[in-house]
Amino acid sequence: MAADQNAKALVAGFRVLFGQKVALLFQWFDDIGRIAMDSGRPVFFNAQAADARRSGLVSPRPEDLVALVQNWTGPRPLRLCGGGTTSRAAVTDHWTLDLQTHFHRLEWQPADQSVWIGAGCRMGDVLEALRPHGRTVAAGLSGLPGLGYVLTGGMGPLSRQVGLAVDQVLEIKGVWGDGRPFELSRGTDGDSLEWRGLCGAAPFLGVVSELRMTTQPLQQLWLQQRSVFPDQLPELMLEAERADSSASLQWHWESSDAVQVLQISTAPWAGAERIDGLHQLPSLRGSAPIPSRSHTEVVGLLGPAAAELWGAVLPDLCRLLQHRPHPGCSLACQQLGVATQRVPVEATSFVHRDAEWKPWITAAWTPGDTPGQKRSLAWLEAVWQILEPICPGVHLAQLHDHLPFHHRELEAAFGPWLPELRKLKQRLDPAGTLPSL
């Protein structure tokens, strides 16, 4: 009886949403793997996750996080949701740890011009909060992702100048997979395996509740957005590789005959449009019509400066783009390099420090169309196969342990660091509470 009361006391603060009701988690321990849940709530921006019917969601407050992880007895792995853009929450028969609801710390530190960011904050929130202080962070092309953007690497238009977002992290707080709380700092722990693991592979090792990172001066940007023919890409990419760190190239390819190109620089040039900062970036898709609501999976690749090799694969890419199984299927790319390449490989779990390009492949299908889903995922893998010789790495911005190519992604994402990362995982999360390596 006493043990039962203690268990109830530990989890009394954890609230679970299923159907249209809210209940205490301890009431459902016996059936935790079988509760059908309506996940269609604001925490899930990702349409696939929002439409998932057979899943559970637990939304602890910060003071309850340690006890939740320590006493988790539900289905494993427990999946994390901060920004709400991940498709992982769409997996059947699992539970998601929602950090978006209660982890909203966003605190400016004037002494050293850093910022504390809670796990429930989206990057767009961070940019807006820093604007009155005349500061910004190394955000990406979208303000929707959460702290996972930083913890999985984090690249954007300023990366060539200031480095990856994960390279700006100063402190990290959270709970290891075994339930032990941690507080690590770059100054004290920067040479540790734990720090390296969190900077690029955090979702496998622990639940990060907040982190502190450096900021940069808010500066005006100049950009030009236009449509080009696909066969112009290799020359544009070659020019971009030769440019200095003030400039970057991004493009989005959605049809067989046109690519939307977005060139961004911190220095003005003739014909460029001026914006006040990253918070005013236009859509990478330009004025292209937005496809109807769809489910998607995204795989990001990484490759070195090799613009001349893209010409050889263009015919095959054109063929695949011409025969997309769904209008939402696309291929996009962004540039990194310069500052991102100055950090030693062993400093973080982002090991592809030679990377100049990150192409990402989006597979899309109509909700409920299982044959269409299979066709689109097969299309994604076909594009991946064409690009793999020139972009052999993977940027693991989204985890796909619910898909058959998960282990292939792990090998390509972490390379020779993966065996040591697995040892670290075994030490910090021996019960496999978090996603598997």
DAWO-V701804 format. One record per pair of residues at least 24 apart in sequence whose ideal C-beta (glycine too) atoms are under 10 Angstrom apart, sorted by the first residue. I is the first residue (numbers start at 0). J is the second residue. Records with the same first field share a line. If there is no record, write none. Layout:
# DAWO-V701804
I->J, J
This chain:
# DAWO-V701804
5->70
6->70, 72
8->66
9->63, 66, 67, 69, 70
10->57, 59, 63, 66, 67, 70, 71, 72
11->63, 66
12->59, 60, 62, 63, 64, 66, 67
13->57, 58, 59, 60, 63, 64, 66, 67, 70, 71, 96
14->56, 57, 58, 59, 60, 63, 97, 100, 101
15->55, 56, 57, 58, 73, 94, 97
16->40, 42, 55, 56, 57, 58, 97, 100
17->54, 55, 56
21->58
24->55, 57, 59, 67, 70, 71, 72, 73, 94
25->70, 72
27->55, 73
28->70, 72, 73
31->55, 57, 71, 72, 73, 74, 94
32->73, 74, 75, 92, 93, 94
33->74, 92
34->73, 92, 94
35->92
36->94, 95
38->80, 88, 89, 95, 97
40->83, 97, 99, 100
41->83, 99, 100
42->80, 81, 82, 83, 88, 95, 97, 98, 99, 100, 119
43->80, 83, 84, 85, 86, 88, 89, 95, 97, 99
44->80, 82, 83, 84, 85, 99, 121, 143, 144, 145
45->80, 82, 83, 84, 85, 86, 87, 88, 89, 143, 294, 295, 397
46->86, 89, 292, 293, 294, 295, 363, 366
47->85, 86, 87, 88, 89, 90, 293, 294, 295, 296, 363, 364, 366, 372
48->78, 80, 83, 84, 85, 86, 87, 88, 89, 90, 95, 294
49->83, 88, 89, 292, 294, 366
50->89, 292, 294, 366, 367
51->86, 88, 89, 90, 91, 93, 95, 294
52->89, 91
53->89, 90, 91, 92, 93
54->78, 88, 89, 90, 91, 92, 93, 94, 95
55->92, 93, 94, 95
56->80, 88, 94, 95, 96, 97, 100
57->94, 95, 96, 97
58->95, 96, 97, 98, 99, 100, 101, 102, 119
59->96, 97, 98, 100, 101, 102, 206, 208
60->100, 101, 102
61->98, 101, 102, 103, 104, 117, 118, 119, 172, 208, 209
62->101
63->101
64->96, 98, 101, 102, 118, 173, 174, 178, 180, 206, 208
65->173, 174, 175, 178, 179, 180, 206, 208
66->174, 178
67->96, 174, 178, 206
68->96, 173, 174, 175, 176, 177, 178, 179, 180, 205, 206, 428, 432, 433
69->174, 175, 177, 178, 179, 180, 432
70->178
71->96, 176, 178, 430, 432, 433
72->430, 432
73->432
75->176, 428, 430, 431, 432, 433, 434, 435
76->176, 202, 203, 398, 400, 428, 430, 431, 432, 433, 434, 435
77->176, 206, 431, 432, 433, 434
78->202, 398, 400, 401, 433, 434
79->118, 145, 146, 147, 150, 201, 202, 205, 206, 207, 398, 433, 434
80->118, 119, 145, 147
81->117, 118, 119, 120, 121, 144, 145, 146, 147, 148, 150, 202, 206, 207, 208
82->118, 119, 120, 121, 122, 123, 124, 141, 142, 143, 144, 145, 146, 147, 148
83->119, 121, 143, 144, 145
84->121, 141, 143, 144, 145, 147, 148, 297, 396, 397
85->144, 145, 147, 202, 297, 396, 397, 398
86->294, 295, 296, 297, 397, 398, 399, 401, 402
87->202, 397, 398, 399, 400, 401, 434
89->294, 296, 401
90->399, 400, 401, 402
91->401
93->401
96->206, 432, 433
98->145, 146, 147, 173, 206, 207, 208, 209
99->145, 146
101->208
102->145, 146, 206, 207, 208, 209
103->209
104->172, 208, 209, 210
105->129, 209
106->209, 211
107->131, 132, 134, 214
108->169, 211, 213, 214
111->169, 211, 213, 214
112->213, 214, 215, 216
113->167, 168, 169, 170, 211, 212, 213, 214
114->167, 169, 210, 211, 212, 213, 214
115->169, 170, 172, 209, 210, 211, 212
116->145, 146, 149, 168, 207, 209, 210, 211, 212
117->145, 146, 172, 207, 208, 209, 210
118->145, 146, 147, 150, 172, 173, 206, 207, 208, 209, 210
119->145, 146, 208, 209
120->145, 146, 209
121->145, 146, 148
122->146, 147, 148, 149, 153, 155, 164, 277, 278
123->277, 278
125->149, 212, 214, 278
126->217, 276, 277, 278, 279, 280
127->278
129->214, 215, 217, 276, 278
130->217, 275, 276, 278
131->217
132->214, 216, 217
133->214, 216, 217, 218, 276
134->213, 214, 215, 216, 217, 276
135->161, 214, 215, 216, 217, 218, 276, 277, 278
136->161, 164, 167, 212, 213, 214, 215, 217, 277
137->161, 162, 163, 164, 165, 166, 167, 212, 213, 214, 215, 277, 338, 339
138->164, 276, 277, 278, 280
139->164, 277, 280, 333, 396
140->249, 251, 261, 263, 277, 280, 281, 282, 283, 331, 333
141->280, 282, 283
142->277, 278, 280
144->396, 397
146->171, 201, 207, 208, 209, 210, 212
147->201, 202, 207, 396, 397, 398
148->396
149->198, 201, 207, 210, 212
150->197, 198, 199, 200, 201, 202, 207, 210, 348, 396
151->198, 199, 200, 201, 202, 299, 348, 349, 394, 395, 396, 397, 398, 412
152->198, 199, 299, 301, 335, 339, 347, 348, 349, 351, 354, 357, 394, 395, 396, 412
153->199, 212, 349, 394, 396
154->247, 299, 301, 333, 334, 335, 336, 339, 349, 354, 357, 394, 396
155->247, 249, 263, 277, 280, 333, 335
156->220, 222, 246, 247, 248, 249, 261, 262, 263, 264, 265, 277, 280, 333, 334, 335
157->215, 218, 220, 244, 245, 247, 263, 265, 276, 277, 338
158->244, 247, 333, 334, 335, 336, 337, 338, 339, 357
159->239, 242, 243, 244, 245, 246, 247, 248, 263, 265, 334, 335, 336, 337, 338, 339, 340, 355
160->215, 218, 243, 244, 245, 246, 247, 264, 265, 337, 338, 339
161->213, 214, 215, 244, 337, 338, 339
162->213, 244, 335, 337, 338, 339, 340, 341, 342
163->198, 199, 335, 338, 339, 342, 347, 349, 352
164->212, 213
165->197, 198, 199, 201, 210, 212, 339, 342, 346, 347, 348, 349
166->198, 212, 213, 338, 339, 341, 342, 346, 347, 349
167->210, 211, 212, 213, 214, 215
168->194, 197, 198, 207, 210, 211, 212, 213, 347
169->210, 211, 212, 213
170->209, 210, 211, 212
171->197, 198, 201, 205, 207, 208, 209, 210, 211, 212
172->205, 207, 208, 209, 210, 211
173->197, 201, 204, 205, 206, 207, 208, 209, 210
174->205, 206, 207, 208, 432
175->204, 205, 206, 426, 427, 428, 432, 433
176->203, 204, 205, 206, 424, 425, 426, 427, 428, 429, 430, 431, 432, 433, 434
177->204, 205, 426, 427, 428, 429, 430, 432, 433
178->205, 206, 428, 430, 432
179->205, 427
180->205, 206, 208
181->205, 206, 207, 208, 427
182->209
183->207, 210
184->211
185->211, 212, 213, 346
189->346, 347
190->345, 346
192->419, 420, 422, 423, 426, 427
193->423, 426, 427
194->346, 347, 348
195->345, 346, 347, 348, 349, 350, 416, 419, 420, 423
196->347, 348, 416, 419, 420, 423, 424, 426, 427
197->347, 348, 423, 427
198->342, 346, 347, 348, 349
199->346, 347, 348, 349, 350, 394, 395, 412, 413, 416, 420
200->347, 348, 349, 395, 409, 412, 413, 416, 417, 420, 423, 424, 436
201->348, 433
202->395, 397, 398, 400, 433, 434
203->348, 395, 398, 400, 409, 413, 420, 421, 423, 424, 427, 428, 431, 433, 434, 435, 436
204->348, 420, 423, 424, 426, 427, 428, 433, 434, 436
205->427, 428, 432, 433
206->432, 433
215->277
216->276
217->275, 276, 277, 278
218->265, 275, 276, 277
219->265, 266, 267, 273, 274, 275, 276, 279
220->245, 247, 263, 264, 265, 266, 267, 271, 272, 273, 274, 275, 276, 277, 279, 280
221->245, 246, 262, 263, 264, 265, 266, 267, 268, 269, 270, 271, 272, 273, 274
222->247, 249, 261, 262, 263, 264, 268, 271, 272, 273, 274, 279, 280, 281
223->260, 261, 262, 263, 264, 268, 269, 270, 271, 272
224->249, 251, 259, 260, 261, 262, 263, 271, 272, 281, 282, 283, 284, 285, 286
225->258, 259, 260, 261, 262, 270, 285
226->254, 256, 257, 258, 259, 260, 285, 286, 287
227->252, 257, 258, 259, 260
228->256, 257, 258, 317
229->254, 255, 256, 257, 258, 309, 313, 314, 316, 317, 320, 330
230->258, 309, 310, 313, 314, 317
231->258, 260, 313
232->258, 260, 306, 309, 310, 313, 316, 332
233->305, 306, 307, 308, 309, 310, 311, 312, 313
234->306, 307, 309, 310
235->260, 262, 306, 309
236->304, 305, 306, 307, 308, 309, 310, 332, 334, 355, 356
237->304, 305, 306, 307, 309, 310
238->262, 306
239->304, 306, 334, 336, 355, 356
240->303, 304, 305, 306, 307, 334, 336, 355, 356
241->304, 306
242->334, 336, 337
243->337
244->336, 337, 338, 339
245->337
246->334, 337
247->333, 334, 335, 336, 337
248->306, 332, 333, 334, 356
249->280, 283, 331, 332, 333, 334, 357
250->283, 330, 331, 332, 333, 334, 358
251->282, 283, 284, 285, 287, 329, 330, 331, 332, 333, 359, 361
252->316, 317, 320, 329, 330, 331, 332, 358
253->284, 285, 287, 288, 290, 320, 323, 326, 327, 328, 329, 330, 331, 361
254->287, 320, 321, 323, 326, 329
255->316, 317, 318, 319, 320, 321, 322, 323
256->317, 320, 321
257->285, 287, 320
258->285, 320, 330, 331, 332
259->283, 284, 285, 286, 287, 329, 331
260->285, 332
261->285, 331, 333
262->334
263->333, 334
283->329, 331, 332, 333
284->329, 331
287->326, 329
288->326
289->326, 327
290->325, 326, 327, 328, 329, 363, 365
291->325, 326, 327, 363, 365, 366
292->327, 363, 365, 366
293->325, 326, 327, 328, 361, 362, 363, 364, 365, 366, 368, 371, 375
294->325, 327, 362, 363, 364, 365, 366, 367, 368, 371, 372, 375
295->325, 327, 328, 329, 361, 362, 363, 364, 375, 379, 397
296->360, 361, 362, 363, 364, 372, 375, 376, 379, 397, 399, 401, 402, 404
297->329, 331, 359, 360, 361, 362, 363, 379, 396, 397, 399
298->358, 359, 360, 361, 362, 376, 379, 380, 382, 383, 386, 393, 394, 395, 396, 397, 399, 402, 404, 407, 408, 411
299->331, 332, 333, 357, 358, 359, 360, 361, 390, 392, 393, 394, 395, 396, 397, 408, 412
300->330, 332, 351, 354, 356, 357, 358, 359, 360, 382, 383, 386, 387, 389, 390, 391, 392, 393, 394, 408, 411
301->335, 349, 350, 351, 352, 353, 354, 355, 356, 357, 358, 359, 390, 391, 392, 393, 394, 395, 411, 412
302->332, 351, 353, 354, 355, 356, 357, 358, 386, 387, 388, 389, 390, 391, 392
303->336, 340, 351, 353, 354, 355, 356, 389, 390, 391, 392
304->334, 336, 340, 353, 354, 355, 356
305->355, 356, 388, 389, 390
306->355, 356, 389
307->389
308->388, 389, 390
309->356, 358, 386, 389, 390
311->385, 388, 389
312->382, 385, 386, 387, 388, 389, 390
313->385
314->385
315->381, 382, 384, 385, 386
316->358, 381, 382, 385, 386
318->381, 385
319->360, 378, 379, 381, 382, 384, 385
320->378, 382
322->378, 381
323->362, 363, 374, 375, 378, 382
324->362, 363, 364, 368, 370, 371, 372, 373, 374, 375, 376, 377, 378, 379
325->361, 362, 363, 364, 365, 368, 371, 372, 374, 375, 378
326->363, 365
327->361, 362, 363, 364, 365, 375
328->360, 361, 362, 363, 364, 374, 375, 378, 379, 382
329->359, 360, 361, 362, 363, 382
330->358, 359, 360, 361, 379, 382, 385, 386
331->357, 358, 359, 360, 361
332->356, 357, 358, 359, 386, 390
333->357, 358, 359
335->394
344->414, 415, 416
345->416, 419
347->416
348->395, 412, 413, 416, 417, 419, 420, 423
349->392, 394, 395, 412, 413, 416
350->392, 412, 413, 414, 415, 416, 417, 420
351->390, 391, 392, 393, 394, 411, 412, 413, 414
353->392
354->390, 391, 392, 394
355->390
356->386, 389, 390, 392
357->390, 392, 393, 394, 396
358->382, 383, 386, 389, 390, 394
359->394, 396, 397
360->385, 386
376->402, 403, 404
379->404
380->404, 407
383->407, 408, 411
387->411
398->433, 434, 435
399->434
400->434, 435, 436
401->434
405->434, 435, 436
406->435, 436
409->435, 436
